[in-house]
Amino acid sequence: MPLPKRRHSKTRGRKRRTHYKMAVPTRSICPQCREVKMPHQVCLKCGYYKGREVIAIEGE
């Protein structure tokens, strides 16, 4: 397995890593209660997913 002959500088490594960024998470709106939620997930406010109640939420 080949090894580098010389050490890479800090600048060179940092230039390569400039594209490793955190992405803003995608959000969608729940059609039942109009709250913001993660897509393809059960709504934590009303407990519905794809028009069906999946989780029974206490206090509503």
C-alpha positions in Angstrom: 0.0 0.0 0.0 1.6 3.3 -1.0 2.4 5.9 1.6 2.9 9.7 1.0 6.5 10.7 0.7 5.9 14.1 2.3 3.6 15.5 4.9 0.6 17.5 3.6 0.4 21.0 4.9 -2.5 22.1 7.2 -3.8 24.4 4.4 -4.0 21.6 1.9 -6.0 19.4 4.3 -8.3 22.3 5.2 -8.9 23.1 1.5 -10.0 19.6 1.0 -12.4 19.7 3.9 -14.2 22.9 3.0 -17.1 20.9 1.5 -17.8 19.0 4.7 -20.6 21.2 5.9 -23.7 20.6 7.9 -26.9 20.9 5.9 -30.1 22.5 7.2 -32.6 19.8 7.9 -35.6 19.7 5.6 -39.0 20.5 7.2 -42.5 19.8 6.1 -45.9 20.8 7.3 -48.3 18.3 8.9 -51.6 18.2 7.0 -53.6 17.5 10.1 -52.4 20.2 12.6 -50.3 22.4 10.3 -47.2 22.1 12.6 -43.7 21.9 11.3 -42.3 18.4 11.3 -39.6 16.3 9.8 -40.7 14.6 6.5 -41.5 10.9 6.5 -41.9 11.0 10.3 -44.9 10.9 12.7 -46.0 14.3 13.8 -45.2 14.7 17.4 -48.0 17.2 18.0 -51.0 15.2 16.8 -49.6 11.7 16.3 -50.7 11.3 12.6 -48.7 9.9 9.7 -50.2 9.7 6.2 -53.7 10.6 7.4 -53.7 7.8 10.0 -53.3 8.2 13.8 -50.2 6.2 14.7 -49.5 7.5 18.2 -52.2 8.4 20.7 -51.2 11.8 22.1 -52.2 12.5 25.7 -53.9 15.8 26.6 -55.6 16.6 23.3 
